[in-house]
Amino acid sequence: MKELLKKLVQAKSTPDVGEADCANVLADFFLAAGIEPKVDVWNNNRANLTARLESTGQKSDLLFVCHLDVVPAEKQIWQFGAFAAAEQDGKIFGRGSCDMKAGITAAAVAMTEIFRSKVKLKGDLIFAATAGEETDVIMNFAEQLWRSRQILRLAPLTADSYGSKLKQKAKPRTAQCRNSV
C-alpha cells in the first residue's frame, strides 16, 4: 500500500504537468491485479481513469470518485522534496500524500482486495480518478458516466442549467470519512 502511495506522490500531477503520469501509475496497479482500467487522455497530459468490478446488478452501484491533481508546491516550505514521497516514522511526506493520494490508494487497494476475494457483488464497484478538483472536470466526468449509462443504478442525477453541477433527485446515501496517513 505504501509503495502505491509513494508512486502516486512521485507522479507529479500539478496543473502545469497534468495528471496522465498519475493515471498511468494507477492503470499499472489495476492491471497487475487483473482489473482492466480505462484511461481517457486529452491534451497529451490530462487524464481520467475508471475501473469497474461488475456485479449481478441486484443492488445500486458504489462509485468512488477522487481527484488526481495537486496544487503546485513552493520549494522553500518543504522539509523533504514535495514530490519525493519521503518516508519517516511510518509516514509518507509529499504533495498530495493526504489530499488526495492516500484516499486514492485506500480505494484502489480495497477494490483490488475485493476483486481477489472473488466475492459476488450485488452492485458494481466503480473507481473514478479524475483530472481536476480545482476545475469542473470531476462534475463533468460524473455527468458523462451517468449520461453514457456507465453508471446505471446510482440515485438519479440531473445537470443544472450550466451542465457543470449535479443535483441529487433522490435522498443521497453518503458517508463521511477522514483521511490520515
C-alpha positions in Angstrom: 0.0 0.0 0.0 2.8 2.4 0.9 4.5 1.7 -2.4 1.5 2.7 -4.4 1.1 5.9 -2.4 4.8 6.7 -2.9 4.5 6.2 -6.7 1.4 8.4 -6.8 3.1 11.2 -4.9 6.2 10.9 -7.1 3.9 11.2 -10.2 3.8 15.0 -10.1 0.2 16.0 -11.1 0.2 19.8 -10.8 -1.7 21.9 -13.4 1.5 22.6 -15.4 2.3 18.9 -15.7 -1.1 17.3 -15.8 -2.4 14.0 -14.4 -1.5 11.5 -17.1 1.5 10.1 -15.2 -0.6 9.6 -12.1 -3.3 7.9 -14.1 -0.7 5.6 -15.6 0.6 4.6 -12.2 -3.0 3.6 -11.2 -3.5 1.8 -14.5 -0.4 -0.3 -14.0 -1.6 -1.1 -10.4 -5.0 -2.2 -11.5 -3.6 -4.3 -14.5 -1.2 -6.1 -12.2 -4.2 -7.1 -10.0 -6.1 -8.3 -13.0 -8.5 -5.4 -13.3 -8.8 -3.7 -16.7 -8.8 0.1 -16.3 -9.9 2.7 -18.8 -7.7 5.8 -19.2 -9.1 8.8 -21.1 -6.2 11.2 -22.0 -6.5 14.6 -23.7 -4.1 17.5 -24.3 -1.3 14.8 -24.0 -1.2 15.3 -20.2 -4.7 15.4 -18.8 -6.3 12.1 -17.8 -9.2 10.4 -16.1 -9.2 6.7 -15.1 -12.0 4.4 -14.4 -12.0 0.8 -13.2 -15.1 -1.4 -12.6 -15.9 -4.6 -10.8 -19.1 -6.0 -12.3 -21.9 -7.5 -10.2 -25.2 -9.3 -10.5 -26.9 -5.9 -10.8 -29.3 -6.6 -7.9 -28.3 -3.5 -5.9 -27.1 0.0 -6.5 -23.6 0.6 -7.8 -21.0 2.2 -5.5 -18.8 4.9 -7.1 -15.5 6.0 -5.6 -14.6 9.4 -7.1 -11.3 11.0 -6.3 -9.0 13.6 -8.0 -5.5 13.1 -9.3 -4.4 16.7 -9.4 -2.5 18.6 -6.7 -1.7 22.3 -6.3 1.9 23.5 -7.0 4.4 23.3 -4.2 6.8 26.0 -3.1 10.3 24.6 -2.6 11.2 26.6 0.4 8.5 25.3 2.7 9.2 21.5 2.3 11.5 19.6 4.7 11.7 16.9 2.0 11.1 17.4 -1.7 7.4 18.0 -2.4 7.4 15.0 -4.8 10.0 12.8 -3.1 7.5 10.7 -1.2 9.9 10.5 1.7 9.1 8.1 4.5 9.9 9.0 8.1 8.5 7.4 11.2 6.0 5.3 9.2 4.6 8.4 7.5 4.8 9.4 3.8 5.6 13.1 3.2 4.9 14.8 -0.1 2.4 16.9 -2.1 -0.9 15.1 -2.2 0.0 12.5 0.4 -3.1 13.3 2.4 -5.2 15.1 -0.2 -6.0 13.0 -2.1 -3.4 10.4 -3.0 -3.8 8.5 0.3 -7.5 8.3 -0.3 -6.9 7.1 -3.9 -4.5 4.5 -2.6 -7.0 3.2 0.0 -9.9 2.9 -2.5 -7.7 1.3 -5.2 -6.2 -1.2 -2.8 -9.7 -2.0 -1.3 -11.0 -2.6 -4.8 -8.2 -5.0 -5.7 -8.6 -6.9 -2.5 -12.4 -7.3 -3.2 -11.5 -8.5 -6.7 -9.0 -11.0 -5.3 -11.5 -12.3 -2.8 -13.8 -13.3 -5.6 -16.8 -12.2 -3.5 -20.0 -12.0 -5.6 -21.1 -8.3 -5.6 -24.7 -7.3 -5.9 -23.9 -3.8 -7.2 -21.0 -2.7 -9.4 -18.0 -1.2 -7.7 -16.7 1.7 -9.8 -13.4 3.6 -9.2 -13.0 7.0 -10.9 -9.9 9.1 -10.6 -10.4 12.5 -12.4 -8.1 15.1 -13.7 -9.2 18.1 -11.7 -10.6 19.0 -8.3 -10.0 22.7 -8.8 -12.0 22.8 -12.1 -15.3 21.3 -13.1 -13.7 18.1 -14.5 -15.0 15.9 -11.7 -18.6 17.0 -12.2 -18.4 16.9 -15.9 -16.8 13.4 -15.8 -19.5 12.1 -13.4 -22.2 13.5 -15.7 -20.5 11.9 -18.7 -20.5 8.5 -16.9 -24.2 8.9 -16.0 -25.3 10.0 -19.5 -23.3 7.2 -21.2 -25.1 4.8 -18.9 -21.8 3.5 -17.4 -23.4 4.2 -14.1 -26.8 2.7 -14.1 -28.0 2.1 -10.6 -27.0 5.2 -8.6 -29.6 7.6 -7.4 -30.9 9.7 -10.4 -28.8 12.7 -11.2 -29.6 15.8 -13.3 -27.3 18.5 -14.5 -28.1 22.1 -13.7 -28.7 24.7 -16.4 -24.9 25.1 -16.9 -24.3 21.4 -17.1 -21.4 21.5 -14.6 -23.0 20.7 -11.3 -25.0 17.6 -10.5 -28.1 17.6 -8.3 -29.4 14.7 -6.4 -33.1 13.9 -7.1 -33.3 11.1 -4.5 -32.2 11.2 -0.9 -28.4 10.8 -1.1 -26.7 8.0 0.8 -23.3 9.4 1.9 -20.7 8.7 4.5 -18.0 10.9 5.8 -14.5 9.7 6.3 -11.3 11.1 7.5 -8.0 10.9 5.6 -5.0 10.0 7.6 -1.6 8.7 6.6 
